[in-house]
Structures are given as C-alpha cells and as structure tokens.
Amino acid sequence: AIWRLMALLEEDEHLLAGLTGEAWERVGRRLTPDLAVISLPALLALPSGLQKRVLRQALGQLNPGQEITLAQVESLLALAQARKSGGQVACGTVQAARAGAELHLWRRLPLPLEEPTPLSAPGEWQTPDGWRLRLEVRPCPPKLSCPGPAAACFDAGGVSLPLVLRHFRAGDRFWPLGGPGTRKLQDFLVDCKIPRWLRPHLPLVESGGRIVWVAGLRTAEDAKMTPETRQMLALEITPVSPYAVRVWEMLTALVSRKTTEQLG
C-alpha cells in the first residue's frame, strides 16, 4: 500500500511540475542570473496552489541548493497580494519587492559605499566598490553621435572638473537630455521603470553639484554637446567588481526590456 501511494504521489508530482513550468513561462521571466520578475495580475489569476508552486520555483532558481520553507513562500504570496507597491521581504539570500504590477526577486546586493569618488583630471579611475571610469578630453567630431549606455560625452565648456561619481540621495534633481527642465531624479527613474530597490546602487556623475549623467540611462540637457562645441569630455564606465557587474547587468536588462516594450 505504501509503495502504491508513493507511485501515485510521484505521478502527481510529475504532472504538477509540468503545470508549474508552464505557469512560470506565462507569468515570470528571469532577466539576469540574479534577477527574476513576475507579473502580479498573471500570478494572482492562477489557482492558489499553483501560485505557491510558481513562487517556490522562482526562489529555487535564484537560491539553488538552499532549503525553501513554507514561511518564505507564504511571505512572498502575502507581498504579492498586498495593495501597495514598495514592500520588501527577505527569503534567505534572495530579496523580493513589489514594483508596480510586478514582483521582483533578486540575489541580495551589498550596500553601496557612500564615499564619492572625484575625477580630477583626464585618466583612468576606479571607485572602491568596483566602477572603473576613463575620462578624456577630445576635439569635437564633425558629426555628433550618441554613445552607448556605458559612455557619455559632454561639452567641455558645460562641465567643470572634478567630476564626481556618487550614488542616489534623497532630493536629487536632474535635467534629462531633451527634457523641459529639472525634475526630481526619483520621478525620472520611475519613468525609466527603474525599481526603488535598485536606485541606491546606480552610479551618478555630477559636475559642480549638479548631476550630468545617470550612467546607463541619460546625460543632462545643460551639459550636452552642440554644433558650437569645440572640445568634449568623453567618459566611459566599466563594472569590474562582482557587485558592479551584477548592478550593471540588472540595469541594462531592465532598460532593454523597457525599450522592447516601447517598440512592441
């Protein structure tokens, strides 16, 4: 009787594992090795038991080899069912947060270092938490082009050295390229669909006390190059520590997904 029961349970588990995998494909997506996102409306439309199985699978992908407890799954489900965005729970080495209509799960990031890094002259610099920056002064090319997300170009007359690399602070303001004027940096990041939990880790570059580049996203309108620009400051950023690489992968994946949605 025990053998027959075990055989039936094994068949049931095989069936449920298949249903869970199909449900995960519909409601979730792993954007990077360290980050998964789940659509809350799609998750909550599933039967209760399947909701828990999908959450358990998401945790297992990010937390391989570690025990997943019922308490962890239930805390995730309570977060998913909450009415307000912004809540967070910890599940072992994985952190989860409500981000609008999504649930984000990621391997926990260490706290960013608070000490700013000045870039006082052209050359190569590296911050204590693993961002390498190369600063050059170049003649302005005849044809202006838009650099990739890891590079920025400024009118040398519109910025002053030292540039300073630092992280997000409450009350920061920013004039994004193409925008009508300064606005709260927080509001700009909301428009870019950068979740609250990632914002403290973003590298920001300021000049003379104003932000001129949100790395990976946009430069400032009041530091842009124009047809009258004769010399430009070229700045490149490269993540070189495991922490910085993880942050950059998450940032670029979220930006790429937003661009794909807009094009779609």
SERO-4910 file (N, C-alpha, C, O; in steps of 0.05 Angstrom, whole numbers):
BEGIN
 pado doro    nc1    nc2    nc3   cac1   cac2   cac3    cc1    cc2    cc3    oc1    oc2    oc3
  Ala    A     17    -24      0      0      0      0     17     25      0     11     45    -14
  Ile    A     39     24     16     57     47     17     70     51    -11     73     74    -20
  Trp    A     78     28    -23     91     30    -49     72     42    -70     80     60    -85
  Arg    A     47     33    -70     27     43    -89     22     73    -84     20     88   -103
  Leu    A     21     82    -59     17    110    -52     40    127    -62     36    149    -73
  Met    A     65    117    -58     89    131    -68     88    134    -98     96    155   -109
  Ala    A     80    113   -112     79    114   -141     58    135   -150     63    150   -169
  Leu    A     35    135   -137     15    155   -144     24    184   -139     20    201   -155
  Leu    A     37    188   -116     48    214   -110     69    223   -130     70    246   -137
  Glu    A     86    204   -139    106    211   -158     94    219   -185    103    238   -197
  Glu    A     72    205   -193     58    213   -217     46    241   -214     47    257   -233
  Asp    A     33    245   -191     21    272   -186     42    294   -187     37    315   -198
  Glu    A     65    289   -174     86    309   -173     97    315   -201    102    338   -208
  His    A     99    294   -218    108    298   -245     89    316   -261     97    334   -276
  Leu    A     63    311   -257     43    327   -270     43    356   -260     42    375   -276
  Leu    A     45    359   -234     45    386   -222     70    402   -230     69    426   -234
  Ala    A     93    388   -232    117    401   -240    115    412   -269    124    434   -275
  Gly    A    102    397   -286     97    406   -313     79    430   -314     84    449   -329
  Leu    A     57    429   -298     39    452   -297     52    477   -286     47    499   -295
  Thr    A     70    473   -266     84    495   -254    103    508   -274    105    532   -276
  Gly    A    117    491   -290    135    502   -310    120    518   -331    129    539   -340
  Glu    A     97    508   -340     81    522   -360     70    549   -348     70    569   -362
  Ala    A     62    548   -323     52    573   -310     75    593   -307     71    617   -311
  Trp    A     99    584   -300    122    602   -298    128    616   -324    134    640   -325
  Glu    A    126    601   -346    131    613   -372    111    635   -378    117    654   -393
  Arg    A     86    633   -368     66    653   -373     68    677   -355     63    700   -363
  Val    A     77    674   -330     76    696   -311    103    707   -303    104    730   -293
  Gly    A    125    693   -308    151    702   -299    172    702   -320    169    691   -342
  Arg    A    194    715   -313    217    717   -332    242    722   -316    242    738   -297
  Arg    A    263    708   -323    289    712   -310    305    731   -328    315    723   -349
  Leu    A    309    756   -319    322    776   -335    352    773   -335    365    777   -355
  Thr    A    364    766   -312    392    761   -309    396    737   -290    376    729   -278
  Pro    A    420    727   -287    424    705   -268    415    713   -239    410    695   -223
  Asp    A    415    739   -234    409    748   -206    382    761   -203    374    769   -181
  Leu    A    366    763   -225    341    778   -224    319    764   -239    322    756   -262
  Ala    A    295    760   -226    272    749   -238    248    768   -233    247    781   -212
  Val    A    230    770   -252    206    787   -249    182    770   -254    182    752   -271
  Ile    A    160    776   -239    135    761   -241    113    781   -244    111    801   -229
  Ser    A     95    777   -264     72    793   -268     52    787   -246     43    764   -244
  Leu    A     45    807   -230     26    801   -208     -2    795   -217    -14    776   -207
  Pro    A    -14    809   -237    -41    802   -246    -41    773   -256    -60    758   -251
  Ala    A    -20    765   -271    -20    738   -282    -16    717   -260    -28    696   -260
  Leu    A      1    724   -241      6    705   -218    -20    701   -202    -28    679   -196
  Leu    A    -33    723   -195    -57    721   -178    -81    710   -192   -101    704   -179
  Ala    A    -80    708   -218   -101    695   -233    -99    664   -232   -118    650   -240
  Leu    A    -76    654   -223    -72    625   -221    -87    614   -197    -92    629   -178
  Pro    A    -93    588   -197   -103    575   -172    -83    578   -149    -59    580   -154
  Ser    A    -93    579   -125    -76    585   -102    -52    566   -100    -30    575    -95
  Gly    A    -57    540   -103    -35    521   -101    -14    525   -122     10    522   -117
  Leu    A    -22    533   -147     -3    538   -168     12    564   -163     36    566   -171
  Gln    A      0    584   -151     14    608   -143     38    602   -126     60    611   -130
  Lys    A     33    585   -105     55    578    -87     77    562   -101    101    566    -95
  Arg    A     69    545   -119     89    529   -133    106    547   -152    131    543   -154
  Val    A     94    566   -165    109    585   -182    128    601   -165    151    605   -173
  Leu    A    120    611   -142    138    627   -125    161    609   -115    183    618   -113
  Arg    A    154    584   -108    176    566    -99    196    561   -121    220    560   -116
  Gln    A    186    558   -146    204    554   -169    222    579   -173    246    576   -178
  Ala    A    210    603   -171    226    627   -175    248    629   -154    271    636   -160
  Leu    A    241    623   -129    261    623   -107    283    603   -112    306    608   -108
  Gly    A    274    579   -121    294    558   -126    314    565   -148    337    557   -147
  Gln    A    305    580   -168    323    588   -190    345    606   -180    368    604   -188
  Leu    A    337    625   -162    357    644   -152    372    635   -127    392    646   -120
  Asn    A    361    614   -114    372    604    -89    379    574    -91    370    559    -74
  Pro    A    394    565   -112    397    537   -116    412    524    -93    431    535    -82
  Gly    A    403    500    -86    416    485    -64    408    493    -36    418    480    -17
  Gln    A    392    513    -33    383    521     -6    354    514     -2    338    514    -20
  Glu    A    348    508     23    321    500     30    302    523     27    307    546     34
  Ile    A    279    517     15    258    537     12    235    529     31    224    507     28
  Thr    A    229    546     50    210    539     70    182    549     63    178    567     46
  Leu    A    162    537     76    134    546     72    131    575     81    116    590     68
  Ala    A    145    582    102    143    610    112    153    630     91    141    651     87
  Gln    A    174    623     77    185    641     56    164    643     33    159    666     23
  Val    A    153    621     24    134    622      3    109    638     11     99    654     -5
  Glu    A    100    635     35     76    649     45     82    679     47     64    696     43
  Ser    A    106    686     55    113    715     57    114    727     30    106    750     26
  Leu    A    123    712      9    123    723    -18     94    726    -28     88    746    -41
  Leu    A     78    707    -22     50    708    -30     36    732    -17     20    746    -30
  Ala    A     41    737      8     29    760     22     39    786      9     23    805      7
  Leu    A     64    787      2     75    811    -12     61    815    -39     54    837    -46
  Ala    A     57    793    -54     44    795    -80     15    804    -77      5    818    -95
  Gln    A      2    797    -55    -26    803    -52    -30    830    -38    -53    840    -37
  Ala    A     -9    843    -29    -11    869    -16    -21    890    -36    -17    887    -60
  Arg    A    -33    911    -26    -44    932    -43    -24    953    -52    -27    966    -73
  Lys    A     -3    957    -35     16    979    -41     42    968    -52     51    947    -46
  Ser    A     54    985    -70     80    978    -82    102    987    -62     97   1004    -45
  Gly    A    125    974    -65    148    983    -49    155    965    -26    178    968    -15
  Gly    A    138    947    -17    144    929      5    166    909     -3    169    903    -27
  Gln    A    181    900     17    202    881     12    201    859     33    192    863     56
  Val    A    211    835     26    215    813     44    241    799     37    250    800     14
  Ala    A    253    787     57    278    771     53    272    742     54    257    733     72
  Cys    A    283    727     35    280    697     35    308    685     32    316    679      9
  Gly    A    321    682     54    349    672     52    367    693     39    367    716     47
  Thr    A    381    685     18    398    704      3    383    719    -18    395    735    -33
  Val    A    357    714    -21    341    727    -41    324    749    -28    312    745     -7
  Gln    A    322    772    -41    305    793    -32    282    796    -53    286    792    -77
  Ala    A    259    803    -43    236    807    -61    222    834    -55    222    842    -32
  Ala    A    212    846    -76    198    872    -73    176    875    -92    177    864   -115
  Arg    A    155    889    -84    133    897   -102    143    921   -118    154    940   -107
  Ala    A    140    920   -144    148    942   -162    125    947   -182    125    935   -204
  Gly    A    106    963   -174     83    968   -191     67    942   -194     58    931   -173
  Ala    A     63    933   -218     47    909   -223     64    884   -225     56    864   -236
  Glu    A     89    886   -214    107    863   -216    118    857   -188    118    873   -170
  Leu    A    127    832   -186    142    823   -162    171    818   -172    175    802   -191
  His    A    190    831   -160    218    828   -167    232    811   -146    229    816   -122
  Leu    A    248    792   -155    264    775   -137    293    777   -146    298    773   -170
  Trp    A    311    782   -128    339    784   -136    358    775   -113    351    776    -90
  Arg    A    381    766   -121    401    759   -101    410    784    -88    417    804   -101
  Arg    A    411    783    -61    415    808    -46    442    821    -53    462    808    -57
  Leu    A    440    848    -56    464    864    -62    475    876    -37    460    884    -19
  Pro    A    502    879    -35    513    893    -12    506    923    -13    500    933    -35
  Leu    A    507    936      9    502    965     10    523    980     -6    547    973     -3
  Pro    A    516    999    -23    536   1014    -38    552   1032    -19    542   1040      2
  Leu    A    577   1037    -26    594   1054     -9    585   1083    -13    580   1092    -35
  Glu    A    584   1098      9    574   1125      8    594   1146     -1    587   1168     -9
  Glu    A    620   1140      1    641   1160     -4    643   1166    -34    648   1147    -50
  Pro    A    639   1191    -43    641   1198    -71    670   1195    -81    689   1197    -66
  Thr    A    673   1191   -107    699   1188   -120    703   1212   -139    689   1213   -159
  Pro    A    722   1230   -134    727   1252   -152    744   1244   -176    763   1229   -173
  Leu    A    737   1254   -199    753   1250   -224    765   1278   -230    753   1294   -244
  Ser    A    789   1283   -220    800   1310   -221    815   1317   -246    820   1340   -251
  Ala    A    821   1297   -263    836   1303   -288    831   1279   -307    823   1258   -299
  Pro    A    837   1284   -333    835   1261   -351    852   1238   -343    874   1242   -332
  Gly    A    842   1214   -347    857   1190   -339    837   1168   -332    813   1169   -338
  Glu    A    847   1147   -318    831   1125   -310    829   1124   -280    848   1128   -266
  Trp    A    804   1120   -271    798   1120   -242    782   1095   -235    767   1085   -252
  Gln    A    785   1086   -210    768   1064   -201    757   1069   -173    772   1078   -156
  Thr    A    731   1065   -170    718   1070   -144    722   1046   -126    728   1024   -136
  Pro    A    720   1050   -100    723   1028    -81    704   1005    -85    710    982    -79
  Asp    A    679   1010    -96    660    988    -99    660    977   -128    642    962   -135
  Gly    A    680    985   -144    685    970   -169    675    981   -195    670    967   -213
  Trp    A    674   1008   -196    668   1021   -222    693   1034   -233    706   1050   -219
  Arg    A    701   1026   -257    725   1038   -270    715   1059   -290    697   1054   -306
  Leu    A    728   1082   -288    720   1105   -306    744   1115   -321    766   1118   -310
  Arg    A    740   1121   -346    761   1133   -363    751   1160   -373    730   1162   -385
  Leu    A    766   1181   -367    759   1208   -374    779   1219   -394    803   1218   -389
  Glu    A    769   1229   -416    787   1240   -437    776   1267   -447    752   1272   -447
  Val    A    794   1284   -455    786   1309   -469    793   1305   -498    816   1299   -505
  Arg    A    774   1309   -516    778   1304   -544    767   1328   -560    749   1342   -551
  Pro    A    778   1332   -584    765   1351   -603    737   1340   -610    733   1316   -612
  Cys    A    719   1358   -614    692   1350   -621    692   1340   -650    702   1354   -667
  Pro    A    681   1316   -655    680   1306   -682    661   1322   -700    643   1335   -690
  Pro    A    665   1322   -726    648   1337   -744    618   1329   -742    600   1346   -745
  Lys    A    614   1303   -737    586   1293   -735    582   1283   -708    595   1265   -698
  Leu    A    562   1294   -694    556   1286   -667    541   1259   -668    523   1256   -684
  Ser    A    549   1241   -650    535   1215   -649    528   1208   -620    541   1218   -602
  Cys    A    509   1191   -617    500   1183   -590    516   1159   -581    514   1138   -593
  Pro    A    532   1161   -558    546   1138   -549    528   1118   -536    504   1123   -532
  Gly    A    539   1094   -531    523   1073   -518    518   1079   -489    526   1099   -479
  Pro    A    504   1060   -475    496   1065   -447    519   1067   -428    517   1078   -406
  Ala    A    543   1056   -436    566   1057   -418    584   1080   -424    606   1081   -413
  Ala    A    576   1099   -440    593   1122   -447    576   1148   -448    552   1147   -454
  Ala    A    589   1170   -443    576   1196   -444    595   1217   -455    619   1215   -450
  Cys    A    584   1236   -470    601   1258   -480    588   1285   -472    564   1288   -473
  Phe    A    605   1303   -462    595   1329   -453    610   1351   -467    633   1348   -475
  Asp    A    597   1374   -469    611   1399   -478    631   1406   -456    623   1410   -433
  Ala    A    656   1408   -463    677   1414   -443    672   1441   -430    680   1445   -407
  Gly    A    658   1459   -444    652   1485   -432    627   1484   -414    622   1503   -400
  Gly    A    612   1462   -415    588   1460   -399    591   1445   -373    573   1443   -357
  Val    A    615   1433   -369    620   1419   -344    647   1428   -333    663   1439   -348
  Ser    A    652   1423   -308    677   1431   -296    688   1408   -279    673   1392   -267
  Leu    A    715   1405   -279    728   1385   -263    732   1396   -234    735   1420   -230
  Pro    A    731   1378   -214    729   1349   -217    700   1340   -222    681   1352   -211
  Leu    A    697   1320   -239    672   1305   -239    672   1287   -214    693   1280   -204
  Val    A    648   1281   -204    646   1264   -180    627   1242   -186    605   1246   -195
  Leu    A    635   1217   -180    617   1194   -182    607   1188   -154    622   1185   -135
  Arg    A    581   1186   -152    568   1180   -126    542   1165   -131    536   1158   -154
  His    A    527   1160   -110    502   1145   -111    478   1163   -105    482   1187    -97
  Phe    A    455   1152   -108    429   1166   -105    427   1178    -76    434   1166    -57
  Arg    A    416   1203    -75    409   1216    -50    381   1227    -51    372   1235    -72
  Ala    A    367   1225    -29    340   1236    -27    341   1266    -35    358   1281    -25
  Gly    A    322   1274    -52    321   1302    -60    337   1309    -85    336   1332    -94
  Asp    A    352   1289    -96    367   1294   -121    349   1305   -143    326   1296   -146
  Arg    A    360   1324   -159    345   1334   -182    363   1330   -207    388   1328   -205
  Phe    A    350   1329   -230    364   1323   -255    349   1335   -278    324   1334   -279
  Trp    A    364   1346   -297    352   1356   -322    359   1337   -345    380   1339   -357
  Pro    A    342   1317   -350    348   1297   -371    350   1309   -399    335   1328   -405
  Leu    A    368   1298   -415    371   1307   -442    344   1306   -457    330   1286   -457
  Gly    A    337   1329   -469    312   1331   -483    289   1340   -466    267   1344   -476
  Gly    A    293   1342   -440    271   1349   -422    268   1379   -420    286   1394   -428
  Pro    A    245   1389   -410    239   1418   -409    253   1432   -386    254   1456   -386
  Gly    A    263   1417   -366    276   1430   -343    282   1409   -322    278   1385   -326
  Thr    A    292   1418   -299    300   1400   -278    275   1387   -266    253   1399   -266
  Arg    A    279   1364   -256    257   1349   -242    270   1331   -221    294   1328   -220
  Lys    A    253   1320   -204    263   1301   -184    275   1277   -199    263   1265   -217
  Leu    A    300   1269   -190    312   1246   -202    295   1221   -198    293   1204   -215
  Gln    A    282   1220   -175    265   1197   -169    243   1194   -190    237   1172   -199
  Asp    A    231   1216   -198    210   1215   -218    220   1206   -245    207   1192   -260
  Phe    A    244   1216   -252    257   1207   -277    261   1177   -277    256   1164   -297
  Leu    A    271   1166   -255    276   1137   -253    250   1121   -254    249   1099   -265
  Val    A    229   1132   -242    203   1119   -244    194   1117   -274    185   1096   -282
  Asp    A    198   1139   -289    191   1138   -317    207   1118   -333    198   1106   -352
  Cys    A    232   1114   -324    250   1095   -337    245   1066   -327    258   1047   -336
  Lys    A    226   1063   -309    219   1037   -297    243   1024   -283    247   1000   -284
  Ile    A    258   1041   -269    279   1031   -251    267   1028   -223    259   1048   -211
  Pro    A    266   1004   -213    252   1000   -187    266   1013   -164    290   1018   -165
  Arg    A    251   1018   -143    261   1032   -119    285   1017   -107    304   1030    -98
  Trp    A    285    991   -107    306    975    -94    333    978   -108    354    974    -96
  Leu    A    332    984   -135    358    986   -150    369   1014   -149    393   1018   -154
  Arg    A    352   1034   -145    361   1062   -147    386   1069   -130    403   1084   -139
  Pro    A    388   1060   -105    411   1067    -89    438   1057   -100    459   1066    -92
  His    A    437   1038   -119    462   1026   -129    471   1039   -156    492   1032   -165
  Leu    A    454   1056   -167    461   1068   -193    484   1087   -191    485   1104   -173
  Pro    A    504   1086   -209    526   1105   -209    517   1132   -222    506   1132   -244
  Leu    A    521   1154   -208    513   1180   -218    539   1197   -220    557   1195   -203
  Val    A    540   1214   -240    563   1232   -244    553   1260   -241    533   1268   -255
  Glu    A    566   1276   -225    558   1304   -221    582   1323   -227    605   1315   -226
  Ser    A    575   1347   -235    595   1368   -240    585   1394   -227    562   1403   -233
  Gly    A    601   1405   -210    593   1430   -197    568   1427   -181    552   1447   -179
  Gly    A    563   1404   -170    540   1400   -153    514   1392   -167    494   1388   -155
  Arg    A    515   1389   -194    491   1381   -209    497   1355   -223    520   1350   -232
  Ile    A    477   1338   -225    480   1312   -239    481   1316   -269    463   1328   -280
  Val    A    502   1306   -282    505   1308   -311    502   1282   -325    500   1281   -350
  Trp    A    502   1259   -310    498   1233   -323    487   1213   -303    499   1209   -281
  Val    A    465   1201   -310    456   1177   -296    465   1154   -313    453   1147   -333
  Ala    A    487   1141   -305    501   1122   -322    482   1099   -330    466   1089   -314
  Gly    A    483   1093   -356    465   1073   -367    439   1083   -376    424   1068   -389
  Leu    A    432   1108   -369    406   1119   -376    407   1144   -393    399   1143   -416
  Arg    A    417   1166   -382    416   1191   -397    435   1212   -386    441   1212   -362
  Thr    A    445   1229   -404    461   1252   -395    443   1276   -391    418   1275   -396
  Ala    A    455   1298   -382    439   1322   -375    437   1341   -399    455   1343   -415
  Glu    A    414   1354   -401    409   1374   -422    429   1397   -421    438   1406   -441
  Asp    A    435   1406   -396    453   1430   -394    482   1423   -395    499   1440   -390
  Ala    A    489   1399   -403    517   1391   -408    521   1379   -436    543   1369   -442
  Lys    A    500   1381   -453    502   1368   -478    520   1382   -498    526   1406   -495
  Met    A    529   1368   -518    545   1379   -539    526   1392   -559    504   1383   -564
  Thr    A    536   1414   -572    520   1428   -592    538   1432   -617    562   1426   -616
  Pro    A    527   1443   -638    543   1448   -662    566   1467   -656    586   1468   -671
  Glu    A    564   1483   -635    585   1502   -628    607   1490   -611    627   1503   -606
  Thr    A    603   1465   -602    623   1452   -584    649   1447   -599    648   1437   -621
  Arg    A    671   1456   -587    697   1451   -599    713   1429   -585    727   1414   -598
  Gln    A    709   1427   -559    722   1405   -544    701   1391   -527    682   1403   -517
  Met    A    705   1365   -525    685   1350   -509    700   1333   -488    723   1326   -491
  Leu    A    686   1328   -466    695   1309   -446    681   1282   -451    657   1281   -452
  Ala    A    697   1261   -455    686   1235   -460    691   1218   -435    713   1216   -425
  Leu    A    670   1205   -426    671   1189   -401    660   1162   -407    638   1159   -418
  Glu    A    675   1141   -399    666   1114   -402    666   1100   -374    683   1105   -358
  Ile    A    646   1083   -370    644   1069   -344    644   1039   -350    631   1030   -368
  Thr    A    659   1024   -333    660    995   -336    658    982   -308    672    990   -290
  Pro    A    639    963   -304    638    949   -279    660    928   -277    663    912   -296
  Val    A    676    928   -256    698    910   -254    697    892   -229    711    872   -228
  Ser    A    680    899   -210    677    881   -186    652    864   -190    634    872   -205
  Pro    A    650    842   -176    625    826   -178    600    842   -171    580    838   -184
  Tyr    A    602    859   -151    579    876   -144    571    894   -167    548    895   -174
  Ala    A    591    909   -179    584    928   -200    574    913   -225    556    923   -238
  Val    A    585    890   -231    576    874   -254    547    866   -250    531    868   -269
  Arg    A    540    858   -227    512    850   -221    493    874   -224    471    871   -236
  Val    A    501    897   -213    484    921   -216    480    928   -245    458    934   -254
  Trp    A    502    928   -260    501    936   -288    484    917   -305    469    925   -322
  Glu    A    486    891   -299    470    871   -314    440    876   -308    424    875   -327
  Met    A    433    881   -283    405    885   -276    395    911   -290    373    912   -301
  Leu    A    411    932   -288    403    958   -300    399    955   -330    378    964   -340
  Thr    A    418    944   -344    416    942   -373    393    923   -381    380    928   -402
  Ala    A    388    902   -366    366    885   -372    339    899   -369    321    895   -386
  Leu    A    336    915   -348    311    930   -344    307    951   -366    285    955   -376
  Val    A    329    965   -373    327    985   -394    321    972   -421    304    982   -436
  Ser    A    333    950   -427    328    936   -452    300    926   -454    287    928   -475
  Arg    A    289    917   -431    261    907   -431    242    930   -436    222    927   -451
  Lys    A    248    954   -424    230    977   -428    231    985   -458    210    992   -469
  Thr    A    255    985   -470    257    993   -498    242    973   -516    229    981   -535
  Thr    A    244    947   -510    229    927   -525    199    931   -523    185    928   -543
  Glu    A    190    937   -499    161    942   -495    151    966   -511    130    965   -523
  Gln    A    168    987   -512    160   1011   -527    159   1006   -557    141   1015   -571
  Leu    A    179    990   -567    180    984   -595    157    965   -602    146    966   -625
  Gly    A    149    948   -583    128    929   -588    101    943   -589     80    930   -593
***
